[in-house]
Amino acid sequence: MYEDDTPPAERRAQALSLDRDLLRELLGQEELRDLLDRDAVEDVERQLRGSPTSPDQLHDQLRIRGDLRAGEYDRELAAPLLAERRAVLMRIAGEERLVAAEDAGRYRDALGAMPPSGLPDAFLEGGPESLRQLVLRFAKGRGPFTTGEADARFGRDVGGILAELERDELLVRGELRPGGTEREWCDPDVLRRLRRASLAALRREVEPVEQEALARFAPGWHGIGRGASLREALVPLQALPLPVALWESEVLPRRVRGYRPEHLDGLTASGEVVWVGAGQDRVALYFREDASALGRVPASPAPESPQHDALRRALQGAVFWDELLAETGLEEADALPALWDLVWSGEVTNDAWTPLRASRRFGVPKQERRPRRFSRRRVHGPTATAGRWSRTDRLFSGAHDRRALAELLLERQGIVTRDGVRAEGIPGGYGAVYAELRALETLGLCRRGYFVEGLGGAQFALGGAVERLRDLRERPEQPEALVLAAADPAQPYGGALPWPKRAGARAARVAGAFVVLLGGEAVLYVERGGRSLTPLRDPDESWLRPAVDALVGHVRSGRLSRLAVERFDGEPVVESEAMPLLVEAGFLAGPRRAVLRA
């Protein structure tokens, strides 16, 4: 049987758009409790109560809504009305109430309340319809109310009057108040206002958010600063090609509190996590059990030469570097570059992360001279040949599962868009996973909709991601500045979102570059090496100061050793308007540059 997977807010908006007679037919009784918006109901009730700021406004409120208890009105505003006999105090249901003088006769005939003496005869006219009139006015001045609430207000049983008004179609009854437990009464005009207000609220809820909201959402969704465990952080990052240097300098430390290299060494040495080359100086990580399902990532073309073929033949299992040399008979000067060619083509990996940390991956390892064979002096530091080398064929021997890739994209991005998928370089692009995303939507595991403005209508999202995104719809009054690596997947500009037009061709998602976000807006781009700062909006001290302060904090946190800025917005920094702000933030002024050290 088909299960409707329309988002709840959209279903409620559709139901509220129906006319009242059709709604009654569909629901049996007007059970709007799950359709009306709680905040909208409270807002309408505040409007009905009003907020008088003058005696005249308070008098109008008494005539429209009826009597008021102590605490429901301002005594200072009531004093002139009482002095002028435009309002009187009457005892109703055992308590003193403020009543418009014109209504004194109605309250006397309906409830037996005695008005004060001295009122004009016209104000003492009541009649047999007095209780009906008071109950009807009570209903018009508030939202849904129960029979018990009405009885308490009037100090007597008014259930019969309420039923009579319903028969005359002057009241409706149903399960109306959100969070209520019994059926309530409501004036039809008030109910229409509640429906319109709820519909407006729901329509705002399902409207697409601005693109900056996605930039506010992405860092939190990716766990920036959250302090997850290393395993938790790596799960959504699988099969994502990133620059080698970025993994341990930015990506993992920003997600894992207290990250240390040995944490990753432990996972790779145990075989639980594997890395695979994805082009020059780029690698992707996998949990070994997920590698086959997720499939290979794009990499450099497979190299062809006698040296490469010899290495392929020798790598039938896990082999140490000296064993590899002995098996192939190659010289180190020939074997090492060839081995790394195979790494970047995704054919060879290692059970350690250490080779990726080596500063010289392509040169021949220097032989340390030792005076004796068994001298205690040994080579220190990572080398490009450490660990055991093996081919990646067995990692990807199983069937590739596109649904697994679609689920991973949802987990990683939260809101999956065409440009977001394209930016990750997935083979086949959006078309490769679109059908699987549709299948996940049918199963109710994700939603399809137009969540972010300007990013196409075919967007898919996890339910929790949609709610979190909409919570971030409004730009904060005091936006926080956040520095992210330009190529970090939590930084959406240049990927799911386009760079600001002012960036021109100067901004790119490359290793070593940084972006400063202010309330989700990309405001400052730091080029690789830090020699140039590019403002992504027209320079102004109001945003430039917090952006520079955030950049200084990023450097002093130890994530960068130094910044030596030579140019700002294409001009020499020492001649720019940014120079005083840089110096004030902690940069040292030089003849040609501004320098900041950690």
N, C-alpha and C positions, 0 to 999 in steps of 0.2 A: 504494500500500500504506500502511495506517495505521501511523504511527510513534508509539510510546508516549512521551508527553512528561511522564510523571509525574516529579517531581523525584527525583534520585538517592537522596537520603536516605530518601524515602518508599518507593521501590522496595526498598531494602535492608531497611527495617523490615518490609515485607510478606514478603520472602523469609525473613527470620529468624524470622518468626512461624510458618512451616510446621513440621510435625513432621519428624523426621530421615529417616524412610523416604520420605516424599513428596519431601523435599529431594534425597535421593539419586536418586530417579527423575527429577526435573526436571533435575538437573545432571550426571547420569551418574556422576561421582565427587563427593565432598563438597568441591567447589571453593568454599570460603567466603572465599577471600582478599580478594575485592572486597566481601564483605558484613560481615566482622568489622571492628569499629572498633579502630584501632591503639591509641588511648589506653585503651580498655576492656581490651584484651589485656594491656597493660603493667600496668594496675591489678590485674587478677586475678593476674598473675604475682607482683606484690609481696605480695599477700595469701598466696599459696601459699608464698613464701619465708619470710614472717613476719619479725618483728623482735624477737627474744628480748631481754628486759631482766633476766633472772635465770638462774642455772644450770639451774633446773628447766625453764624454757621452752626453753633451748638443748637440753637432753636430749630433750624432747618433739620438737623439730624434727629431731634426728638419727633418732629412731625413725620419724617420719612421712615425711621426705624422703630419708633415707639419709645417706651420708658427706658431709663438707664439706671443701673445700680450704682451704688457708691463704688468708686474706683474705676468706673467706666466713663467718667467725664471729669473735666477740670473744674474744681470748685471755684476757682477765681473767675472762670468764664460764666459759671452758673450764677454767681452772686448778682450781677446786674439783672439777669432774667428774673430771679426771684424777687428782687426789689421792685421791678416794674410789673410784677404779676404776669409776666409772659410765660413763666414756668412755675410749677408748684411741686411741693413734696407730698407724696401720698404713700400710705402704708399698703403694700401689695405683697401677698404671699409671705407675710411675717417680716418684711424688711422695707426700709424706706427707699423709695424710688423717685427720680426726677422725671416729671411728666410735663409735656406741653399743656399750657392752661386750656387750650382749645379741646383737649381730649379728656378733661376731668369728668364730664358726664358719661363718656363711653366707659371709662374705668369703673365708675360707680355702678352703672347698670350691668356691666359684664362681670365684674369681680367683687362687687360690694365694697369697694374702697371709697372712703369718705373724703370728698374734696374739702379744702379749707373754705371758710366762709368768705363772702365778699366778692366772689367771682361773678361776672356778668351772666345773665340767664342764657345767653347764646352759647356759653361755654359749658353749660350744664345739661345741654340736650344730649341724650343718649339714644335709647331705642332698643328694640328686640334684636337688631342685627349687630349690636355693639361687639359682642365676643367674636363673631365671625370676622368683623372688620379688623379687630385687633390681631387675630390669628393670621389673617391674610397679610397684614402689614408686617408682622413678625417674620413671616416667610420671605417676604420681598427684601428684607434687610440683612439677610445672612445666607450662608451656603447650606448644604444638606444638614438636616437636624433630625433627631429621633423623636418619637412620641414622648419618651420620658423627659427629654430636654424641654419640649414645649409645655408639658404638664408642670415641670418645676418652675418655668418662667411665669406661668399664670396662676400657679397655686391651686390648680384644679384639673380634672380630667377633661382634655380637649380632643380626645381621640375621635369622638363622633363628628366634631367640627372638621377635623382634618380629612376624614373619610368623605364627608359631604363636599368639601372643596375639591377632592380628587374626582368625585363623580361629575362635578361641574367643570372639570378640566382646568381648574385654577391651580391645582397642585399635581405633581407627579410623585410617584413613590418607587423606590428601587434600591439596589445596592450601589450607592453612589460615592460615598466618601472613601478615598484611598486609606487602607488600614482599618476601616470600620469592621464591626462584627454583626451588625443587624441592618435591616432596611431603613432607609431614611426618607424624609419628605423634602421636597425642594420646589421652589417657584419655577415655572417653565422658563421665564426670561432669565433667571439666575442660572439655570442649568445650561441654557444656550451660551451664556457668557463663559461658564466653566468649560464647555466643550471648545469654544473658540480659543480661549486662552491655552487650553491643553494642546489643541492642535497646533497653535503657533509655537508652543514650546517644543513639541515633538518635531515639527518641521525644522526648527533651528537645530535640533539634535542630529537630524539625518542630513543636514546640509554639509557639503564638503568643507573641510577646514582649509585655511590658507597654507601655502607651502612652508612657511616658517614654522607652523605647528609641527610638521613632520620633523623638522630639524631640532625642535625642542624635545620631541618624542624619542628620536633615535638613540641618543646617548644613554638615556635611562633604560630603554629596552635592551640595549647591548650590555648593560651592566657596568657602565663607566662609574667608577667610584663605589660600586656596591660591595665589593669584597667577597666574591664567590670563591669556591675552591677551584683549583686548576682544572679538574675534570669537568666541573660545571661550566667553566668558561670556554673550554675547548669544544664542547658538544655542538653549539651552533656555528662554530668557526670552521667546521670540517669542510674539506674540498674547496677552500677559499684561497686562491693564489695571492700571496702577499710577499713583499720584499723581505729577504732574510733578516736584515737589520731591524725591521719594524717589529717583528714578533717579540723580541725580548727587550727592546728599548721602549716600546709604547703599548702595543696591543695587549700583551699579557699583564704587565705591571699595572695598567689602568683598570683591569678587571679583577685581578687577584691581589688581595691585600697581603703585603709582605712577600711578594713573589721573589723567588731565588732560582738561579739557573739549575741547581741540583734537583729542583722539583720536576722540571721538564726532563732532565737527564734520567730520573728514576722511571718515568713513564715510557720513555723510548727504550731504555735498557731492558725493561721487562717485556717489551714487545707489545704492550697495550696500545701505544700510540706510535704511528709511523709517519715519516715525512717523505714527500715525493716532490722532485723538481718540477717547476712549472714555468720554464723559461729562464733566461739569464738572471741569476741572483734572486729568484723567486721560488718559494716552496709552498706546498699545501700540506696540511696536517689531516690525519685520519685516525679514528679508532680502528684498529685492525679488523674488527668484526663488521664494520660498516663500509669498508673500502670498496668491496665488490659491488654493493648495491648503489653506492654513490657514483662510481665510475671515475675514470681518469679526468684530470683537468688538462686544458690545452698546455702544450709545452713546446720547446724548441724542436725543430726538425731532427729526425734521427740521423746522427752523423755516420758517414761511411768512409772507412779507411782500414788498412790491415791492422793497425793498432786497436781500433775500436772493435773489430771482429775478434781479435785475440782476447780482449778483455771480456767480451760477451761469452766466449767459449769457456773461459776460466771461471766465470761467476755462475757456477752451477749450484752453489750453496752459499753460506755465509763465510766470507774469506777475509782474513786480515791482509793488510797492505803488503807485508813482506812475503806472504804466501802468494799473493797475486802476482808480484814481480817474479817470483820463482816459477810459477806456473806458466806465465806468458813469455818469460825471457826478455821482457822489454826493459829498456833503460828508464830510470826514474824520470828523466827529462821528457821522455815521450809518453810514458804511462800516465803521469799525473794529469796533464791537460786533457788527455783522451778520456780519462775516467770522469773528469768533471763535465766534459761534453755529454757523456751518458747520463750524468746526474740531471743536467738542465733539460735534457730531452725526456725525462721522466722514466728512464729505463733502469736506473740504479739508485739505490738508497743505502742508508747506513743505520745500524742499530744504536747510534749515538748522535746527539746533536752537536757534539764537539767540533767535527770538521767544519760545520757552518759558521762557527765562531772564529775560525782561524783567520788571521789578517792576510796571510798569503796562501790562497787556495790553489794558485796555478803555478807557482814557482816550486822548484825542487826543495824539499825540506833541508834546512842547513844541518850538517853533521857536526855535532859538538865534539870538540877534541877533549879526550880524557886521557890523563897520564897512564892509567891502568885500566885493564879490562873491567874490573869490578869496582871501580871508583864509585863512591857514593853520590857523586855529582851526576845528575841526570837532567834531561831536557825538561824545562818547565813550560807551562802554557799550552793552549790548544794548538793542535796541528791539523793540517788538511787531510791527514791520512789515518787519523785515529779511528778506532772502532772496527766493526766487521761490515764488509760491503756485500750486497746481494742484489739480485735483480727484482724488479717489482711485478713481474708477470704473475706470480702466485697470488699477490694481493688482489688482483683484478681478474682472477680466473672465473669468478661466478658471474651470474647474469646481472646486467645493469638494470636497476629498478628506477624508472623515472618518477614513480610516485614517492619513493624515498627522498629523491632530490627535491620534489615539490614540498614535501613536509619539512625538509631541512630549510628551504628558503623561507617558509612561513615562520619557522622557529627563529631564524636568524634575523629576518627583516621585520617581522610583525605585520607590516603593510607591504605587500608584494606588488610592484608596478612593473610595467614594461621596461622603463629605463633602468630601474633598479636591477633587474635580471640581466639586461644587456651590459651594465657596468661590471658585472662579475665575470664576463667573458664565458658564460656557459655555452658549450657547443649547441648550436641550433637555436640559441636565443630564447625569447619568450615562447615561441611556438613549440619548443621542446618540452615545456612543462605546462602549457596552458590547458591541455586536455586533462591532465592529472589534477590540476587545481580545480577544474570544473567538477571532476569526479569527487574530490574532497568536499566541495561545496554541496553536492548532492547528498553526501553522507552526513552533512551537518557538522563537519570538522572545521570548516572555515566559512567566511562570508564573502560574497561578491558584491561590490558596490562602487560608488563614486565617493571615496573617502577624502581624497586630497585633490584640491582644485588644480586643474591644468595638467594632470598626469594621466589622462585617458580614463575611459569608463571601465575598462576591464581590470579592476584592482581587486585583489583578494587579501583577506586579513583574518587573523585569529580574533575571536570575540573579545578577549581581554585587551588586545591591542587597540581595537576600535574604541572601546570605552576610555582607555588611557589617553589615546590621541585626542578625543573630544574633550577630555578634562583639561587638555593643554591648549584648547582653542584660543583662549584670550591671551594676548601678549602681556606679560607681567609688568606692573608699573615700574618696578626697579629690576630690570633684567640682569641676570648674572652672566658674567663672561666665562667662557670655557675654551681652553686651548686643546685642539685635537690634531693629531697627525693627519695630513691631507689625505693619505691613503688608508686611514683607519676606516673599517666598514661602518663605524658609528658616526662618521662624518659624511652626510649625504650629498654635499655639493660636489658637482662634477660626476655624480653617479645617478641616484634617483632624482636629484634636483639639479637644474642647470646652475652654472656659476652666475653670479650677478653680472649684468651687462657691463658694468664698469671694469670688470676684471679683464675684459678683452681676451687676449690669448696668453696672458701672463700667469694665470692660475691653472694648475693641473694636479691630478692625484698622483704625485710622485713621492718616492722615499726621501725623507729628509726635509720635506716641506710641511708647514703647519698652517692651520686656519684658526682664527679667533672668532668664536661665535658669541653674539650678544643677544640673549633672549631668542635664540634660534636663527638670528640673522647673521650671515657671514659678513664680517666687517673688515677683517684684516688678514692678508695672506703673507706668510713668511716663506720666501723662496728657499730652495735647498741650499744649505750652507749658511743661511741667515744674512747674506750680504744685502738683500733688498726687502723692503716692506712695501706691499701694495695695498692701499686702502680699497675696499670693495664697495664703498659708498663715499660720497663727497666728504672730505675731511672736516671734522668738527670736534672741538674739544669735549663736547658732551659725551660722545661715544669713544673718542680716541683715548681719553684718559683711562677709563676702566679696561679698555682692550690692552693698552700698554702695561697696566698694572698686572693683568692676568698673564701676559707674556713673561713679565719679570718673575712672577711667582712660579711659572712653569720651569724657567731656567734654574731658579734657586732651589727647586725641589730635587734637582740632580738629574733630571731627564735630559738636559742639554748641558754641555760643559761651558759653552760660551756663545755669545752672539756678537758679531762684528758687523753692524749695519752701515753700509756705505751709501745706499740710495733709498729715498722715500718717494713713492709715486713717480718714479722715473727721474728724479732730480737728486743732486747731492744732498745727503741727509743733513750736513752741517748748515746748508742754506735753507732748509725746509722749516715749515711751521711746527713740525713734529719734534725738532731737536730740543726745545726747552722742556717738553713733556718727557722725553726720553731721559734727559739729565735729572729731572725731578724724580723720576721713577727709580733711578739708581744706575743708569748708564754712565760711563766715563766718557767725557768729550775728548776727542782727538782731533788732529788737523783735518783728517779726511773721513773719519768714521766715529760712530758711537759704539762703545764696547761694554758688554755686560758679561761678567763671569759668575759661575755658580758659587 
